[in-house]
Amino acid sequence: MSRQDSNRAAEMAVFVEVVEAGGFTAAARRLDMTPSAVSKLISRLEARLGTRLLNRSTRQLQPTVEGSAFHAQCLRILEDIEQAEREVSSTAQEPRGRLRINCFVPFAALYLLPILPEFLQRYPGITVDVASTDAVVDLMQDRTDIAIRAGGTLPESSHVARKLGEGRMVIVAAPAYLERHGTPRTPGELAQHNLLAFNFAREIPHWPLLDGQGGTCLVRPAGNALMGDGESMRQVVLSGLGIARLSRMHTRHDIEAGRLVPLLEDYNPGDLEAVHAIYLGPGKHVPPRVRVMLDFLLEKISFG
């Protein structure tokens, strides 16, 4: 809003007060101004609009036809301004508006979507717009409020990251695959198996493993299928297609149920994959709808 626009809003507020108070002196008392200052402001307003807004006499003040119409419009505009400020204010009692979340697919399926009904019941003024993808998006360009991402890459300087948790990485396969192809016992035996990879750039493209001699080795997966997200990878591993390396937070329930089997745990280096909620900063100006979702995620999410 330009200074001129701001002055116009102030003029409207004074004009409304004059009409409702019935005079310059009464309005001046309410506004903590002098009667002459109020009179001069109304005169400037009439000069700019090119019409008389008030009929003045020694005893009373009445709005003209044009003044009455202008008064009604001023009331509407001032109410709109107040409503707009109320909706975006961090002190608003109830968070409102559209909340756009971009979330990597496994987290959406296993953690975010199951808790959305409770969140929306708690905050009925919010509309949640969820986009599930493992591709990294630009928060500003995509008009995203919160991006939930796995990995250790730090956000841009204009972004803030809140850690939601972390999970250990694990190599897994379905019992059906192991029955057909056998169970690898050492990192070297992985070369004889169908190791499934992702078709997007990964922060760590290899599988780091201990070599059993105090060092580490890197295994490059090169199987007959590539997946574009973690949930698709989980599904094809469950089907018995091959072996994959996924986060334990993504596979925990499958492992506990026996649908997936952890492999080469003696060679697992114990590296962790952190999950962060990334949003635009600085933190003190975070919209209420974003702040309550961040707090809700921290309250509800546990990777076990």
N, C-alpha and C positions, 0 to 999 in steps of 0.2 A: 504494500500500500504506500503510495507516495505521500509526501507531507501535505500536499493539497487535498488528497482524499481523506487523510486523517483530520484536517481542519474542517472539512465538510461534515464529517461525522460529529465533531464537537459542536459545530454550528447547529446541526439538527437536534442534538441533545439539549442545547440551550433553548432553541425555539420551542421544543416540546414542553420544557419546564415553564416557559413564559405563558404558553397557552393554558396549561393545566393549573398554574398558580394564579392566573387572571391578571397579571401585571408584572412590570419590570422589578419593582421593589421586592415583592414576595419571592419572585424567582431568584433574585440576587441573593436573598438570605439563604435559600435552599442550596444555591451553588457556591456560596462563599465568594461572591463577586460583588462589585459595586453596581448600583443601578445604572450609572452612566456607561459602564463597560458593557452591560447587557444590552442597553439601548443602542450603542454603537455597533455591536455585533449584529443585531437584528437589522439595522439600517444597511450594513454592508451586505448582508444576505439578500435583502430586497433589491439592492442595487445590482447585484450580480445576476439575480433571476429576472430582473426587469419587470417586477410586478409587486404590488402592495400585498403583504401577507396579513397585516393587522390594521384594524381601524382603531385609532387612539382617541380618547377624550380625557378630560380632566378627571373623570370619575371611573371610567371603565375602559377595558381593552377587549376587543372581540376579533376573532379571525375573520378575514374576508372569505369569499367562496374559494378563491385560490389557496388561501391560508389553511382552510379546513381540509382541502384535498392534500395539500403538502404535509399537514400534520399527520394525516392517516398514513401517508407513504413513509414519513420519518419514523413513526412507531414501528412499522413493519421492518424497515431497514435496520433500525437499532436492535430490534428483537433478533433478527437474523445474525447480526454481529455477535450479540450475547450468546446465542445458541451455538454459533461456530466456535467461539472461545471455550464454551462449556464442554463441547464434545472433544476437543483436543487437549484440554487442560489436564496436567498430571494430577490435579487434585479432584478430578471428577469422581463422583461416588461410584459410578458403574462404567467400566471400560466398554467402549462401543466401537463399531466399525469392522471393516474387512481385514482379516489377518491372513496374509499370504505366507505359506511355509513351503520351502523347497527342501525335500528330504530324501536321503538315499533309500533305495527300495526296501532292503531288509529291515531297517529301523522303522519305516512306515508300517510295514506289514505286521511286525512283531510287537512294537512298542507304542507308536503314536496312534494309529487308528483304533486300537482297543480302548484307549483312555479318552478319546474325543467325546463320546457321549457324556461322560462325567464333567469334562471341561465346559461343554456347551450348556449343560444344565446349571453349572455354577455361574457362568457368564452369558446369559441369554442375549445380551446386546452385541455379542461378537459373532461374525460370520467367518468361519475358517475355510480357507481356500488352499488345498493341499496339492502340490505337484510332486510326484514320486519319480526320481531319476537319480542315477549314480553319476551323471555328468555334472561338472562344476559350473555354476551359473554366476553371472555378475548381479549382485543384489540390486544395485541401482538401476541397471538397464532392464532387468527382469521384474522390477517393482516388487521385490521380495522383502518381507519383513524379517524372516528368520530362515537361515539355511542350516540344516543339520547334516554334518559331514563327519566321516571317519578318516583318520589319518593324522599325521603330526604337522602338516603344513600350517604355518601361522597365517592369520588373515592379514589383509592390507591394513595400512596404518589408520585408515578411516573406519575400520571395522573392530568390533569387540567380540571375543570368543569366550563363551562360558562352558566349562567342561562338564559334561553330563555323566561321564564314566569311561571305563576302558575295559577291554576284553583281550585275553590271551589268544594268540593265533594258533590254529591247530590244523593238521593235515587229516582229512577224513575221506572215507569211502563207504559205500553201502555194502552190507553183508553179501548181497547177490553178486556184486562185482568181485569181491575177494574170493568167493566160491569159484568163480570162473577163471580168475587170473592169478590167484594166490596173493599172499600178504607180504609186502616188502618188509624186510627186517633191517636193512641198512640204507643210508642215503644213496649208495651206489646202485642198489636194486631198483630205484625209481625209474631208471632209464629204460626198464623193461615194461613200463606201465603207461597207460593213457593219462597224462597229466593235463588237466583242463586249465585254460588261461582266460583272461579277460581281454576284450577287444578295444579297450580304451587305455590311455596312458596311466600307468600306475606309479605311485611314489617309489615303490620297491618292486621292480618287475620280476625279481628272482625270489626263490624260496630260500631263506637263510636257515642252515641247519648246522648243528655241531658235527664234527667229523669223527668224534670218538677218541681223538688224540690230543685234545686240548685246544683245538683250533675250530674254524668254521669252514663250511663249504657253501656254495651257491648253486642251486638247482634251477634251471630255466624250464618252466612248463612248456611243452610243445605237443599238445594232444590234437585230436581230430575235431574239436569243437571249441568255439570262442563264445563267451557270454558277455552281454552288455551291462549286467547288474548282478549284485550278490544274490538276490532271491532267485533269479533264473539259474545261477550257478548251483545254488542249493538244490533246486528241483531236479536238475539233470544228474547231480551226484546221487540223489535219492533214487533216481531211476536206474542206477547201476552203470551209467555211461563211463565213468572214470573217477579219478582222484583229484581233489581240489584242496586248496589251502584257504580257509575261511576263519572268521573270528568265532571264538567259542560262544560269545554272546548271541551269535546268529544261529549256532548249531547246538546250543546247550540242550534244548528239549529233545532234539533228534538223538543226541548221544545218550541222554538219560533213558529214552524209550527204546534204544537199541536199533534205531533206524539208520544211524551212522556210527562208524567205528573210528576212534582216533588211531592214527598210525605214527610210528617212529617217535613216540613220546620221550624215549631216552635221548633222542637227538634234538629235541625241541629247545631252541635257545631261550624260550620264555618271553619273546618280544611281545609288546602290547600294542593294540590299536585303540587309540583314544577317540571318543566321540564328542564333538563340540557343537554347541548352538552358536552360530555366527550371526551377528546383527550389526546394523549401523550405529556408531557411537556419536558423541560420548554418552556414557551411561546415564548421566543425570537428566538427559533430554529424551530418554526412551519413552515412546508412547505407552499409555497404560495398557492397551491391548497386547502389546509385545511383552511388557514387563510381567503381566500376570501369566502368560504362557510360559515364559522362561522359569518362573517360580514353580509353576505347576509341573513342568518336566522334571525339575530337580526333586520335587516332592514325590513323584510317582514312578520315575524310572529307576530300575535296579537291574543290573546285568547278572547278578548272582555270582 
